[in-house]
């Protein structure tokens, strides 16, 4: 496989002059382990580590190499480890807020063309979570496609109604239902993976990501899978690190661990893209700074009252906007807010104690 077939297109070629490469090899990061990477030029794969200089210059972990990156590697085919000297500018970054209350990013993959967002039609089906994934993908500037797995669990009528429900919440999204069990719709899913394209399959654990890849890989498929808990439809993590997989037709797929918590940081553009119908309605609000919550003359609320805009879609929009606004606050603002809340709680507790004591 040539570098071009491995995804090295014009965007990256313009950033690298072979005549001034100083013995560096252009290679793609295909896997990331603890402190180590695997890099490939399309023909062979070798281990590599980042230089101390690269780590020192990094403003955050977002600047560290991730799966899908194109990097300049010294001693690429060395017997020991090659060294990643620098990372070429990315076309796209798929990232999310880290687990917990801290507002930091976790970079999932880079230079993705299309992200397949998988949601199960069995236990664990959650439209709100699906919408959050869509916001994250739209914010990254990546084309989203929604895959609904386990279609065999629903009747034809139920499946049609569910797909229609998703269309109402996500009117612009491309949606395809399939089953890993009876393989219905699987061929259509496979046709979406074009040679030379880089794809990412994201979704919570247990939705069938690894099983889908096994099916697409055919007889050579040997990715490890784990069962799903029947009680809540949640799965165990069968993918413990991110890696770039090459399908038989030359399509490139980043396999990612399931994400149990999704946070959104600086996602105004992604929210606007995902909820563009609400953005259009907002242009008709009486006030330009309308919060769309209990505001007179709000066109968005009027659409909800008239049934033009689904209540569930509106509620999720408001929830994500509030979360984004909170994450946009500075650290000092958040500390000040936490102090005010603490004083309020102490005041309330003191008031209750006085009432109980007298």
N, C-alpha and C positions, 0 to 999 in steps of 0.2 A: 504494500500500500504506500503510495506517495504521500508527501506532506499535504498536498492539495486535497487528496482524497481523505486525508485525516482531519480536514477542516481548516487548513492553512490558506485562507482566502486573501483577497486584496487588502482588507483592513490590516492584516498582520504583516503582509509582505512589504507594505509601505513603511513599516516601522523598523525594518531590518535590512542593512546593507551587508551582503556577504563579504564584500571586499574589505570591510572594516570590522569584521567579526572577531578578529584576534583569536582565532582557533575555537570560537564558541559554536555550539550546536543549538539550532532551534528545535526545541522538543516540547511536547505537550504533556502536562501533568495528568496522569491517568489514575492515580490513587494517592491518598494521603493517609498515613498512619501516624503514630505518635512521634513527632519530630522528624519524620522521614517522608519522602515522596517517591513515587515511581514515575519516570518520564519516558516518553516514546517519540521517536521521529517518524513513526508509521511503519517502520520495518523491524525495529528491535526495541526492547524495553529494559531500562536499567534503573537502579536505585540512585537517589540524589538527596543532598541536604542543602538547606539554604545557608548562605554565608552569614557570618556575624555582621558584616557591613550592611547587608540587606535588612536583617532584623533590626539593626540599630537605626536605620533610616526610616523604618516603617512607623507611620503615625499611629497605627492601630493594627490589630490582627487582620483587618480587612486587606492590608497590603501584603500579607503573607501569601505564598502560592496556594491555590486551591484547585480542585479537580476542574478540568476544562481550560485552565490557563495555558498560554504559550509562553515559554521561558527561554532565556539564554543560558545554556549549561556548559560549564567548563569540565573537561575530562569526562564527557558523556559516556564513553564506553570503557572507562577505567575499571580495573579489576575490583577496586573498592567502591567508594561512593563518588559520583560526580557532584559538582557544586552548582547550585542555581544562583547565578550572578544578578539577574534582574527578571522582572515579569513584564511582558508586553502589555500595552494598554488594552483593557477589556472592551468588548462590544456590549456586554451585558453582565450584570451581577444579580444572582438570585440570593437574597439574604432575608433574614428574619430577626426579630428581637430575641435575645437570649432568654432562656428560662429564668423565671424569678422576677423581682421587681426592678432590677437594674435596667437602665435604658442603654444597652449595648447590643451591637449586631453580632450575628453569627453568619458568616458567609457560607452558603451551601454549595454553590457551583458558579462557574464563570463561562461566558461565551456560549450561552444556550440560545438556540434559535426558537424552539417551541417547548413549552412546558405542558405536560399532560397532568391534569389535576384529577386524581382518582378518588372516587367516593363509592362506598359499598351501598348496594340496595338492600342489604340484609340488616341485621342488628348493628347499630352504630351509624346508620344513615342520619346525616346532620346537615341540613341546608345552610345553616348559619356558618358552620365551619367551612363548608365549601366556598361560601362567599368571601370568607376571610382569606382563603388561599388565592382566590381570584384577584383580590386587591393587591396581595403581595406580588403576584406575577405581573399584573398590569403596571405596578410601580417600577418593576425591573425592566420594562420595555420589551418583554418577551411575549410572543404569541401564545395565548392560552387555549387549550382544548380540554373539555371536561369528559372524562371517561367514567361511566357508571358500571361498576362490576357487579357480578352475581345477579345478572338479569334473569337467570333461570329460577330464582326464588319468587318471581312475580308472574302473574298471568299476563296475557297479552294486553288486556284492558288496564290492569294495574300498572303495567310498564308504561303504556301510553300516557296515563294520567300523571305518573311521576315525572316523566320527561317533560310534559307540559308544565308541571309545577316548577321545575327547574328553569324552563324557558321564561316563565313569568318573572322569576327572581333575577335571571341573568339573560335578558333579551338578546344581547349581542354575542353570547358565548356559543361556540360550536360544541354540540353534545352528541356523544355516541355511547350506546349501551351495549354491553357484551357479557359473556360468561366464560370464565376459565374452566368451568366444569363440563358443560355440554359444547363448548367452543363456538357457540352461536355468536356471530358478530366479530369473532376474533380475526378473521381474514381482513375485514374492513379496517380494524385497528392496525394490523400489520402494514396495510397499504399507506398509512399516514407517516411511516418512517421512511424518508427518502435517503438514498445514498449520499454521503457527504454531509448530511445535516446533523446537528448536535441537539439532542433531546434530553429532557429531564422528566422523570416520573415522580410526582410528589403526592403525598397523602398520608394519613395516619396509619399506624401499624395495623395490619390485619385486613386492609382493603384489597390486597392481592397484587401488589406491585411486583414482588419477586416472582410470584407464580406466572404473571403475565410475561415477564422477561424470559422465564424458562420456556414458556410456550413459543415465544418468538424465536428463541435460540434453537428450538427443535430438538433433535437428537443430541446435540452438543450441550444442551442446557443443563447445567449442574449447579445452579445457584441454590444455596441452602435456604429452606423454608421452614417455618414453624407454624403450628396450628393456632387457630383463633379461639379465644374463650367463648363458649356458647352463651354465657350469662349476659355479657355486655357487648359482644362482637369485637372486643379489642384484641389486638395481636401482640405477640412478643416480637422484639426486634430481631429479624433474621439478617438484616444488613447492619453490620457494626461499623463500617466505614464507607465513605463515598468512593466510587470507582467508575471509570469510563469503560464501557463495554462496547465492543464492535459486533454488530449483527452480520449475518451472512451477506446481506445485500449492501453492506458498507455504511449503514446508518450507525451513528454513535450515540450511546445512551448513558447518561449518568444515573447510576443507581444510588438512592439516598436512604438513610435511616428514616423510619416514620417519625413524624414530629408531633409530640403530644401537646405542646403548647405553641400557639401562634400569637405573636405580638406584632404590632405595626408601628413603625417609627418613621417619621417624615414621609407619610404615605398620602399626602394630599392629592398628588397627581394620580396615584393608583385608585384612590377613592372616587375621584372625579371620572375616571375612565370606567370604572366598574358600575358606578351609579350615575351615568350620564343622563338618564331620564330625570333623575331628581335635580341634577345640576341645571337642566333645561327649565324645569318648573321653577327653580329658585330665581331665575332671571326675571320672573313676573311678580316676585314678592314686593310688597309695599316699601319695605326698607332694605337697603343694599346690604346691611350687616345683620340681616334676619338670622336668628338662631334656629328657626323652624321648630321651636318648642314653645308652645303657648303664646305665640306672637300674633298680634292682630294684623290682618292683611297678608298672612303667609299663604302663598300659592301651594306650597308643598302640603301643609296641613289640610287645605281645602281639597286637594286631590285625594288625600287619605279618607276624608269624610265622605267624599262622593264615590269612593270605591275605585277610582282611577289608578291609585297607587296602593299596592298591597301593604297592609299594616305591618306584617312581618318584615318586609323589605325596608320599610321606613324605620322600624325600630332598630334593625341591624345597622342601618346607615348612621343613625344618631349615636349608637353605641360606639361605632368605629371612629366617628368624628370626635367624640369626647375623649376617647383613648389617644387619638393622634394629638389632640390639643394638650393633653396632660404630658405626653412624651416630648412635646415641643418646649415645655417649660425648662428653664435653666435649673441646674442643681440647687442654686440658692433659693429659687422660687419654690421648689419642692420641699426644701428643708423648712422654709418659712411656713408653707402650708401644713406640713407635718406638726410644727410647733403649735400652730393655731388649733389644729385638731386635738392635740394632746391637752392644751389648756382647756379646751371645751369639754373634753371627756372628764378631766379632773374636776372641773367646775360642776358638771352634772353629777358626778359621783359624790362630791361634797354636799350638794343640795339634797341628794337622796338620803345621805347619812343624817343630816340635820333634821329632815322630816321624820326619819325613823327614831331619832333620839329625843325628840321633844313631843 
